[in-house]
Amino acid sequence: IVSGRSVGLKPVPLQSLSELERVRLQDVALRRLLQDHDLSCHITIPKYDHKHKKSLRQKLDSLSKEKSKDKETMPQAFGIPLSQVISNDRTHKQRHDPLRGEHSDPSELMLSFLHLTSNFKRANKELSSSNSSLSSTSETPNESPLPSTADTAPRTHRRGGVSVDCITDLDDNQSRLLEALQLSLPVEAAEKRKKRQDKKLSLNPIYRQVPRVVDLCCQYLEKYGLQTVGIFRVGSSKKRVRQLREEFDQGWEVHLDEEHCVHDVAALLKEFLRDMPDPLLTRELYTAFINTILLDYSDQESAIQLLMFLLPPCNSDTLQRLLCLLSTVAMHADDSIDKEGHEITGNKMTSLNLATIFGPNLLHKQKNSDKEFVVESFARAEESSAIISVVQRMINTYETLFMVPADLQNEVLMSLLETDPDVVDYLLRRKKTTAHSQPLSPHSQGISNPKVLHLEKALPHFQQIKVMHIY
């Protein structure tokens, strides 16, 4: 590690960030919203469905035949929390592909085997060392981990070829350094609790959390429905849609091909979004999203993006997949001419038409009683136009909406520097394929990179830590 270096940051896709970075990005986005945009409402980070996670663990711990039978009758996709759908899909994948599991290619299997072998040998070595009271294998905090060792094999349940899954998996000398920093700095109880939670977060990009039914419907419509006029407007067969719904809810392996009707699959996708207990854009952010229309037009896109960064990963990943489809459909709305001069009929589904159809399914309040409905009916009518405008803006800006700007990445890394400087060092090493370093100089402010992270100024009280850079 060489002192006096700077790291250039560029916009990166949201899914390329690690789980820890995405959680910190929520805090940064909330702070930026409150600072730069007046949405005239209370904004909070939507709570992930932790209660459901705990209930799943309890069910697994106290599994019985009666509960197994009940679970088989429960819906697997429709009308249940999105996090539960993701969990059911992973179970479905393991059940239908037990041999392959999470491995995408043979190289990952070999790397996983090397990783387990290395851990086994290291455990035996540590055991024998402790029994003989030897300390010759102890490491000093100044030693750096070797990037070519077997321990750098990727965790197979995460995307990407990366070496560390969470803070607690860092190299021993890095963990000691982290503990020393924790002991040397006074922290509050709340910060300690947050620290413990952060330790469980992966330092790698998490797997794409998109429901199987959504992904299959989008793939089918992109392949067979782009030239279908009124793809989401024309009526469908209720019987066939109900049959498809039952197949997904029963956990069957569903294959959508040319024999299926485009309008049936389109209706199934809308039905899934409509029946979600909590809308995809969440009820907590309902008022904030529609209030973005009150901002100047130039500020609306930034505010919408920051609000999107507040969503849980399963919501933002599913939203990204859906907007990819809707953006593609909108690009085929008008008639066109192919290379041979033949006219291709457009689907007539512009971004406005798509937003009108999907807006109420993506963003809505909790259902009110009949009395409240009568009182608020007029207000709802006014809000519906705002909902359509927000969703239309999302469709039109899809390509940039899920790109994390360099300045937000900078704030995320700076916040991690305050608590986990060794983690930032690891994250920057992992980003070395997409970022580059250059020496600090009077001309640094004129470089072409959107943002330069100056780590030397950010670590005044960590004299024992040298300035970090990407090799």
C-alpha positions as CSV (number, residue, x, y, z in Angstrom):
1,I,0.0,0.0,0.0
2,V,1.5,3.3,-1.1
3,S,0.8,6.7,0.5
4,G,-0.3,9.7,-1.4
5,R,-2.8,8.0,-3.8
6,S,-6.3,8.7,-4.9
7,V,-9.1,6.5,-6.1
8,G,-11.2,7.5,-9.1
9,L,-14.9,6.5,-8.8
10,K,-17.4,6.2,-11.6
11,P,-21.1,5.5,-11.7
12,V,-21.7,1.8,-11.2
13,P,-24.9,-0.4,-11.3
14,L,-26.7,-0.7,-8.0
15,Q,-26.4,-4.5,-8.1
16,S,-22.6,-4.4,-8.3
17,L,-22.5,-2.9,-4.8
18,S,-22.0,-5.3,-1.9
19,E,-24.8,-5.9,0.6
20,L,-23.0,-3.7,3.2
21,E,-22.7,-0.9,0.7
22,R,-26.3,-1.1,-0.3
23,V,-27.4,-0.8,3.4
24,R,-25.1,2.2,3.9
25,L,-26.4,3.7,0.6
26,Q,-29.9,3.7,2.1
27,D,-28.6,5.9,5.0
28,V,-26.7,8.2,2.5
29,A,-29.7,8.5,0.2
30,L,-32.0,9.4,3.1
31,R,-29.6,12.1,4.3
32,R,-29.3,13.5,0.8
33,L,-33.1,13.6,0.4
34,L,-33.6,15.5,3.6
35,Q,-30.7,17.9,2.7
36,D,-31.4,18.6,-1.0
37,H,-35.1,18.0,-1.6
38,D,-38.1,19.3,0.3
39,L,-40.8,16.7,-0.2
40,S,-43.0,18.1,2.6
41,C,-43.4,14.7,4.3
42,H,-41.8,12.3,6.7
43,I,-39.4,9.9,5.0
44,T,-38.2,6.7,6.5
45,I,-36.3,3.7,5.2
46,P,-38.8,0.9,4.5
47,K,-38.4,-1.9,7.0
48,Y,-37.4,-5.2,5.5
49,D,-39.6,-8.2,6.5
50,H,-37.5,-9.3,9.5
51,K,-40.5,-10.8,11.3
52,H,-41.0,-13.2,8.3
53,K,-37.3,-14.2,8.5
54,K,-37.6,-15.1,12.1
55,S,-40.8,-17.1,11.6
56,L,-39.1,-19.1,8.9
57,R,-36.2,-20.0,11.2
58,Q,-38.6,-21.0,13.9
59,K,-40.5,-23.2,11.4
60,L,-37.3,-24.9,10.3
61,D,-36.3,-25.5,13.9
62,S,-39.6,-27.0,14.9
63,L,-40.6,-28.7,11.7
64,S,-43.4,-31.2,12.0
65,K,-45.6,-33.2,9.7
66,E,-48.6,-31.1,10.4
67,K,-46.8,-27.9,9.6
68,S,-45.3,-29.4,6.5
69,K,-48.8,-30.2,5.2
70,D,-50.0,-26.7,6.0
71,K,-47.0,-25.2,4.3
72,E,-47.7,-27.2,1.1
73,T,-51.1,-25.6,0.9
74,M,-49.8,-22.1,1.4
75,P,-49.4,-19.9,-1.8
76,Q,-45.8,-19.8,-3.0
77,A,-46.0,-16.7,-5.1
78,F,-49.2,-14.7,-5.1
79,G,-50.6,-12.5,-2.3
80,I,-47.6,-13.1,0.1
81,P,-44.7,-10.7,1.1
82,L,-42.1,-10.3,-1.6
83,S,-39.3,-11.6,0.7
84,Q,-41.3,-14.8,1.3
85,V,-41.6,-15.2,-2.5
86,I,-37.9,-14.9,-2.9
87,S,-37.3,-17.5,-0.1
88,N,-39.8,-19.9,-1.8
89,D,-38.1,-19.5,-5.1
90,R,-34.7,-20.4,-3.7
91,T,-36.2,-23.5,-2.1
92,H,-37.8,-24.4,-5.4
93,K,-34.5,-23.9,-7.2
94,Q,-32.6,-26.2,-4.7
95,R,-35.4,-28.8,-5.0
96,H,-35.4,-28.9,-8.8
97,D,-31.7,-28.5,-9.2
98,P,-30.1,-30.3,-6.2
99,L,-26.9,-31.3,-7.9
100,R,-26.0,-28.0,-9.4
101,G,-27.2,-25.9,-6.5
102,E,-25.9,-22.4,-6.6
103,H,-22.9,-23.2,-8.8
104,S,-23.0,-21.6,-12.2
105,D,-20.0,-23.5,-13.7
106,P,-17.5,-26.2,-12.8
107,S,-14.8,-23.7,-11.9
108,E,-17.0,-22.5,-9.0
109,L,-17.3,-26.1,-7.8
110,M,-13.5,-26.5,-7.8
111,L,-13.0,-23.1,-6.1
112,S,-15.5,-24.1,-3.5
113,F,-13.7,-27.4,-2.9
114,L,-10.4,-25.6,-2.5
115,H,-12.0,-23.1,-0.2
116,L,-13.3,-25.9,2.1
117,T,-10.1,-27.8,1.9
118,S,-8.1,-24.7,2.9
119,N,-10.4,-24.0,5.8
120,F,-10.1,-27.6,7.0
121,K,-6.3,-27.5,6.9
122,R,-6.3,-24.2,8.6
123,A,-8.6,-25.4,11.4
124,N,-6.3,-28.5,11.9
125,K,-3.3,-26.3,12.0
126,E,-4.8,-23.9,14.5
127,L,-5.9,-26.8,16.7
128,S,-2.5,-28.4,16.7
129,S,-0.9,-25.1,17.4
130,S,-3.1,-24.4,20.4
131,N,-2.5,-27.9,21.8
132,S,1.3,-27.5,21.6
133,S,1.2,-23.9,22.9
134,L,3.1,-22.7,19.9
135,S,3.0,-19.1,18.6
136,S,5.3,-19.3,15.6
137,T,2.3,-19.0,13.2
138,S,1.0,-15.7,14.6
139,E,0.7,-12.8,12.2
140,T,1.5,-9.2,12.6
141,P,-1.1,-6.5,11.9
142,N,1.1,-5.0,9.2
143,E,0.9,-8.2,7.0
144,S,-1.3,-8.1,3.9
145,P,-3.4,-11.0,2.8
146,L,-2.2,-12.8,-0.4
147,P,-4.8,-12.4,-3.1
148,S,-3.8,-15.7,-4.8
149,T,-4.4,-18.0,-1.8
150,A,-7.2,-20.6,-1.8
151,D,-9.0,-18.5,0.8
152,T,-9.9,-16.0,-1.9
153,A,-12.2,-18.4,-3.6
154,P,-15.6,-16.9,-4.0
155,R,-18.5,-17.8,-1.7
156,T,-20.7,-19.8,-4.1
157,H,-24.0,-18.4,-2.8
158,R,-23.0,-14.9,-3.9
159,R,-22.6,-13.4,-7.3
160,G,-19.2,-12.5,-8.7
161,G,-15.6,-13.7,-8.2
162,V,-14.8,-12.2,-4.8
163,S,-13.0,-13.4,-1.8
164,V,-14.7,-12.2,1.4
165,D,-18.4,-12.6,2.2
166,C,-18.8,-10.5,5.4
167,I,-16.7,-8.5,7.8
168,T,-16.2,-11.5,10.1
169,D,-14.6,-13.4,7.2
170,L,-11.8,-10.9,6.8
171,D,-8.2,-12.1,7.2
172,D,-7.1,-12.7,10.8
173,N,-4.8,-9.7,10.8
174,Q,-7.5,-7.5,9.4
175,S,-10.0,-8.7,12.0
176,R,-7.4,-7.9,14.8
177,L,-6.9,-4.4,13.3
178,L,-10.7,-3.9,13.2
179,E,-11.0,-5.0,16.9
180,A,-8.2,-2.8,17.9
181,L,-9.8,0.2,16.3
182,Q,-13.1,-0.6,18.0
183,L,-11.4,-0.8,21.4
184,S,-9.4,2.4,20.8
185,L,-12.4,4.6,20.0
186,P,-15.4,5.3,22.3
187,V,-18.7,4.3,20.8
188,E,-22.3,4.4,21.9
189,A,-24.4,1.4,22.5
190,A,-26.6,2.1,19.4
191,E,-23.5,2.2,17.3
192,K,-22.3,-1.1,18.7
193,R,-25.6,-2.7,17.8
194,K,-25.4,-1.3,14.3
195,K,-21.8,-2.6,14.1
196,R,-22.9,-6.1,15.0
197,Q,-25.6,-6.0,12.4
198,D,-23.1,-4.8,9.8
199,K,-20.8,-7.7,10.6
200,K,-23.5,-10.0,9.3
201,L,-23.7,-8.2,5.9
202,S,-21.9,-9.5,2.9
203,L,-19.0,-7.7,1.4
204,N,-20.0,-9.2,-2.0
205,P,-22.8,-8.3,-4.4
206,I,-25.9,-10.3,-3.3
207,Y,-27.8,-12.6,-5.6
208,R,-30.5,-11.0,-7.7
209,Q,-33.7,-11.0,-5.8
210,V,-36.4,-11.2,-8.5
211,P,-39.4,-13.5,-8.1
212,R,-39.4,-16.4,-10.5
213,V,-42.9,-15.6,-11.8
214,V,-41.8,-12.0,-12.6
215,D,-38.6,-13.0,-14.3
216,L,-40.3,-15.7,-16.4
217,C,-43.2,-13.4,-17.4
218,C,-40.7,-10.7,-18.4
219,Q,-38.6,-13.1,-20.4
220,Y,-41.6,-14.4,-22.2
221,L,-43.1,-11.0,-23.1
222,E,-39.7,-9.7,-24.3
223,K,-39.5,-12.7,-26.6
224,Y,-43.0,-13.1,-27.9
225,G,-45.0,-9.9,-27.0
226,L,-43.1,-6.9,-28.2
227,Q,-45.1,-6.7,-31.5
228,T,-48.5,-7.5,-29.8
229,V,-50.9,-4.6,-30.1
230,G,-52.2,-3.6,-26.7
231,I,-50.1,-6.1,-24.9
232,F,-51.3,-5.1,-21.4
233,R,-54.7,-3.7,-22.4
234,V,-56.4,-6.5,-24.3
235,G,-58.4,-8.9,-22.2
236,S,-57.2,-12.4,-21.3
237,S,-58.6,-15.8,-20.4
238,K,-59.4,-15.8,-16.7
239,K,-59.4,-19.6,-16.7
240,R,-55.9,-19.9,-18.2
241,V,-54.5,-17.1,-16.0
242,R,-55.9,-18.9,-12.9
243,Q,-54.3,-22.1,-14.1
244,L,-50.9,-20.4,-14.4
245,R,-51.3,-18.8,-11.0
246,E,-52.1,-22.1,-9.4
247,E,-49.0,-23.7,-11.0
248,F,-46.7,-21.0,-9.5
249,D,-48.5,-21.1,-6.2
250,Q,-48.0,-24.9,-5.9
251,G,-44.3,-24.5,-6.7
252,W,-44.4,-26.3,-10.0
253,E,-41.8,-26.0,-12.7
254,V,-43.5,-23.6,-15.2
255,H,-42.3,-23.2,-18.8
256,L,-43.7,-20.3,-20.8
257,D,-43.4,-20.8,-24.5
258,E,-45.0,-19.8,-27.8
259,E,-48.1,-22.0,-27.0
260,H,-49.1,-19.6,-24.2
261,C,-51.1,-16.5,-25.0
262,V,-49.3,-13.1,-24.7
263,H,-52.2,-11.5,-23.0
264,D,-52.5,-14.3,-20.4
265,V,-48.9,-13.8,-19.4
266,A,-49.3,-10.1,-19.3
267,A,-52.4,-10.4,-17.1
268,L,-50.5,-12.8,-14.8
269,L,-47.7,-10.3,-14.3
270,K,-50.2,-7.5,-13.5
271,E,-52.0,-9.8,-11.1
272,F,-48.8,-10.6,-9.2
273,L,-48.0,-6.9,-8.7
274,R,-51.6,-6.1,-7.7
275,D,-51.9,-8.8,-5.1
276,M,-48.7,-8.0,-3.3
277,P,-49.5,-7.2,0.4
278,D,-47.2,-4.2,0.2
279,P,-46.8,-2.4,-3.1
280,L,-43.4,-2.7,-4.8
281,L,-42.6,1.0,-4.1
282,T,-43.8,0.5,-0.4
283,R,-46.5,2.3,1.5
284,E,-43.9,4.1,3.6
285,L,-42.6,6.0,0.6
286,Y,-46.0,6.6,-1.1
287,T,-46.3,10.3,-0.2
288,A,-42.6,11.0,-0.9
289,F,-42.8,9.5,-4.4
290,I,-45.9,11.5,-5.4
291,N,-44.5,14.7,-3.9
292,T,-41.5,14.5,-6.2
293,I,-43.9,16.0,-8.8
294,L,-43.9,19.2,-6.8
295,L,-40.2,19.7,-7.3
296,D,-38.6,21.4,-10.2
297,Y,-38.4,19.2,-13.3
298,S,-34.6,19.1,-13.1
299,D,-34.7,17.8,-9.5
300,Q,-37.4,15.2,-10.0
301,E,-35.2,12.5,-11.4
302,S,-32.6,12.8,-8.6
303,A,-35.3,12.7,-5.9
304,I,-36.9,9.6,-7.5
305,Q,-33.6,7.9,-7.7
306,L,-32.7,8.6,-4.1
307,L,-36.1,7.2,-3.0
308,M,-35.5,4.1,-5.1
309,F,-32.2,3.6,-3.2
310,L,-34.2,3.4,0.0
311,L,-36.1,0.3,-1.1
312,P,-35.1,-3.1,0.2
313,P,-32.9,-5.1,-2.3
314,C,-35.8,-7.5,-3.2
315,N,-38.0,-4.5,-4.1
316,S,-35.3,-2.6,-6.1
317,D,-34.2,-5.7,-7.9
318,T,-37.7,-6.6,-8.9
319,L,-38.5,-3.0,-9.9
320,Q,-35.4,-3.0,-12.1
321,R,-36.5,-6.2,-13.9
322,L,-40.0,-4.8,-14.4
323,L,-38.8,-1.4,-15.7
324,C,-36.4,-3.2,-18.1
325,L,-39.4,-4.9,-19.6
326,L,-41.6,-1.8,-19.7
327,S,-38.8,0.3,-21.2
328,T,-38.3,-2.3,-23.9
329,V,-42.0,-2.5,-24.6
330,A,-42.2,1.3,-24.9
331,M,-39.3,1.3,-27.5
332,H,-41.5,-0.9,-29.7
333,A,-44.7,1.2,-29.4
334,D,-44.5,2.9,-32.8
335,D,-44.6,1.3,-36.2
336,S,-41.3,0.7,-37.9
337,I,-39.7,-0.6,-41.1
338,D,-37.3,-3.6,-41.0
339,K,-34.2,-4.0,-43.2
340,E,-36.2,-5.6,-46.0
341,G,-38.6,-2.7,-46.1
342,H,-41.5,-4.4,-44.5
343,E,-43.7,-2.5,-42.0
344,I,-43.6,-3.8,-38.4
345,T,-46.7,-2.9,-36.4
346,G,-45.9,-1.3,-33.0
347,N,-47.6,-2.5,-29.8
348,K,-49.0,1.1,-29.2
349,M,-47.9,0.9,-25.5
350,T,-46.1,4.1,-24.9
351,S,-44.5,4.9,-21.6
352,L,-47.5,7.0,-20.6
353,N,-49.9,4.1,-21.4
354,L,-47.7,1.7,-19.5
355,A,-47.5,4.0,-16.5
356,T,-51.3,4.4,-16.5
357,I,-51.7,0.6,-16.3
358,F,-48.9,-0.2,-13.9
359,G,-48.8,2.9,-11.7
360,P,-51.7,2.0,-9.4
361,N,-50.2,-1.5,-8.9
362,L,-46.7,-0.2,-8.0
363,L,-47.7,2.7,-5.8
364,H,-50.8,2.9,-3.6
365,K,-51.9,3.4,0.0
366,Q,-53.3,0.9,2.4
367,K,-56.9,0.1,1.6
368,N,-59.3,2.3,3.6
369,S,-62.8,1.6,5.0
370,D,-65.9,2.6,2.9
371,K,-66.3,5.9,4.9
372,E,-62.7,6.9,4.4
373,F,-63.0,6.0,0.7
374,V,-65.8,8.4,0.1
375,V,-64.0,11.3,1.9
376,E,-60.7,10.7,0.1
377,S,-62.0,9.7,-3.4
378,F,-61.4,13.2,-4.7
379,A,-57.8,13.4,-3.3
380,R,-57.1,9.9,-4.8
381,A,-58.2,11.1,-8.2
382,E,-55.6,14.0,-8.0
383,E,-52.9,11.7,-6.7
384,S,-53.4,9.2,-9.5
385,S,-52.0,11.6,-12.1
386,A,-49.0,12.1,-9.9
387,I,-48.5,8.3,-9.6
388,I,-48.7,8.0,-13.4
389,S,-46.1,10.8,-13.9
390,V,-43.7,9.2,-11.4
391,V,-43.9,5.7,-13.0
392,Q,-43.6,7.2,-16.5
393,R,-40.4,9.1,-15.4
394,M,-39.0,5.8,-14.1
395,I,-39.7,4.1,-17.4
396,N,-38.1,6.9,-19.4
397,T,-35.0,7.1,-17.2
398,Y,-34.6,3.3,-16.6
399,E,-31.0,3.2,-18.0
400,T,-29.6,5.7,-15.5
401,L,-32.1,5.2,-12.6
402,F,-30.2,2.2,-11.2
403,M,-26.7,3.7,-11.7
404,V,-25.2,4.8,-8.4
405,P,-23.5,8.2,-8.9
406,A,-19.8,8.6,-7.9
407,D,-20.6,11.2,-5.2
408,L,-23.0,8.8,-3.5
409,Q,-20.4,6.1,-3.6
410,N,-18.0,8.5,-2.1
411,E,-20.3,9.2,0.9
412,V,-20.9,5.5,1.4
413,L,-17.1,4.8,1.5
414,M,-16.5,7.8,3.8
415,S,-19.1,6.6,6.2
416,L,-17.5,3.1,6.3
417,L,-14.1,4.7,6.9
418,E,-15.4,6.0,10.2
419,T,-16.2,2.4,11.4
420,D,-14.5,-0.1,9.1
421,P,-11.4,1.3,7.4
422,D,-10.1,-2.2,6.6
423,V,-13.4,-3.0,4.9
424,V,-13.0,0.0,2.7
425,D,-9.6,-1.2,1.7
426,Y,-11.1,-4.6,0.7
427,L,-13.9,-3.0,-1.2
428,L,-11.6,-0.8,-3.1
429,R,-9.4,-3.8,-4.1
430,R,-12.6,-5.5,-5.3
431,K,-13.5,-2.5,-7.4
432,K,-10.0,-2.4,-9.1
433,T,-11.4,-3.7,-12.4
434,T,-13.8,-0.7,-12.8
435,A,-11.7,2.1,-11.1
436,H,-8.1,3.2,-11.4
437,S,-5.7,5.2,-9.2
438,Q,-3.4,8.0,-9.9
439,P,-1.0,10.1,-7.7
440,L,-2.3,13.1,-5.8
441,S,-1.1,16.3,-7.4
442,P,-2.1,19.9,-7.9
443,H,-3.8,18.7,-11.2
444,S,-5.9,16.1,-9.4
445,Q,-9.0,18.3,-9.5
446,G,-8.9,18.4,-13.3
447,I,-9.0,14.6,-13.9
448,S,-11.8,13.1,-16.0
449,N,-13.1,10.9,-13.2
450,P,-16.5,12.1,-11.7
451,K,-15.2,11.7,-8.2
452,V,-11.9,11.2,-6.4
453,L,-11.8,9.6,-3.0
454,H,-9.1,11.3,-0.9
455,L,-8.4,8.7,1.8
456,E,-5.4,10.5,3.4
457,K,-7.5,13.4,4.7
458,A,-10.2,11.0,5.9
459,L,-7.9,9.1,8.3
460,P,-6.4,11.8,10.6
461,H,-6.7,9.7,13.8
462,F,-5.7,6.4,12.3
463,Q,-1.9,7.1,12.0
464,Q,-1.1,3.4,11.9
465,I,-3.1,3.0,8.7
466,K,-1.6,4.0,5.4
467,V,-3.5,5.5,2.6
468,M,-5.3,2.9,0.6
469,H,-5.4,2.6,-3.2
470,I,-6.3,0.1,-5.9
471,Y,-3.4,-2.0,-7.2
